């Protein structure tokens, strides 16, 4: 049994369309894979930044403590230079 030329043409066109769809799906899959990798890189960078920020916050707290200690010592020195007793009673 032979197929009419019009049916054969439609089958070839459908086959071509299906192949085109598979190619588009492969491209979409590759793009999603690349984007997934990039999102993982960004998440890692954000985690690194959060760690750095925590380190900086701790360092800042240490500097604030040191500055407060220096301020107290400076108050004692200034009081001694003015001829009075130390502010903390030493």
C-alpha positions as CSV (number, residue, x, y, z in Angstrom):
1,X,0.0,0.0,0.0
2,X,1.4,3.4,-0.9
3,X,0.8,6.6,0.9
4,X,-0.5,9.6,-0.8
5,X,2.3,12.3,-1.3
6,X,0.4,14.8,0.9
7,X,0.4,12.4,3.9
8,X,4.1,11.6,3.4
9,X,4.9,15.4,3.3
10,X,2.9,15.9,6.5
11,X,4.7,13.1,8.2
12,X,8.1,14.5,7.2
13,X,7.0,18.0,8.4
14,X,5.9,16.6,11.8
15,X,9.1,14.7,12.1
16,X,11.0,17.8,11.4
17,X,8.9,19.7,13.9
18,X,9.5,17.1,16.6
19,X,13.3,17.2,16.0
20,X,13.1,21.0,16.3
21,X,11.3,20.7,19.6
22,X,13.9,18.3,20.9
23,X,16.7,20.7,20.0
24,X,14.9,23.6,21.8
25,X,14.4,21.4,24.9
26,X,18.1,20.5,24.8
27,X,19.0,24.2,24.7
28,X,16.6,25.0,27.5
29,X,18.1,22.2,29.6
30,X,21.6,23.5,29.0
31,X,20.6,27.0,30.0
32,X,18.9,25.8,33.2
33,X,22.1,23.8,34.0
34,X,24.3,26.9,33.5
35,X,21.9,29.1,35.6
36,X,21.8,26.5,38.3
37,X,25.6,26.5,38.5
38,X,25.7,30.3,38.6
39,X,23.1,30.4,41.4
40,X,25.3,28.0,43.4
41,X,28.3,30.3,42.8
42,X,26.2,33.3,44.0
43,X,25.0,31.5,47.1
44,X,28.6,30.6,47.9
45,X,29.7,34.2,47.5
46,X,26.8,35.4,49.7
47,X,27.9,32.9,52.4
48,X,31.5,34.2,52.2
49,X,30.3,37.8,52.5
50,X,28.2,36.9,55.5
51,X,31.2,35.3,57.2
52,X,33.3,38.4,56.3
53,X,30.6,40.7,57.7
54,X,30.5,38.7,61.0
55,X,34.3,38.9,61.3
56,X,34.2,42.7,60.7
57,X,31.4,43.1,63.3
58,X,33.5,41.2,65.8
59,X,36.6,43.3,65.0
60,X,34.5,46.5,65.3
61,X,33.3,45.4,68.7
62,X,36.9,44.7,69.8
63,X,37.9,48.2,68.6
64,X,35.0,49.8,70.5
65,X,36.1,48.1,73.7
66,X,39.7,49.2,73.2
67,X,38.6,52.7,72.4
68,X,36.5,52.8,75.6
69,X,39.5,51.5,77.6
70,X,41.7,54.2,76.1
71,X,39.1,56.8,76.9
72,X,39.0,55.8,80.5
73,X,42.8,55.9,80.7
74,X,42.9,59.3,79.1
75,X,40.4,60.6,81.6
76,X,42.7,59.4,84.4
77,X,45.7,61.0,82.8
78,X,43.9,64.3,82.2
79,X,42.7,64.4,85.8
80,X,46.3,63.7,87.1
81,X,47.6,66.5,84.8
82,X,45.1,68.9,86.2
83,X,46.3,68.1,89.7
84,X,43.4,66.2,91.0
85,X,42.9,62.6,92.1
86,X,42.3,60.0,89.5
87,X,38.7,59.8,88.4
88,X,38.4,56.1,89.6
89,X,39.8,56.9,93.0
90,X,43.3,55.4,92.6
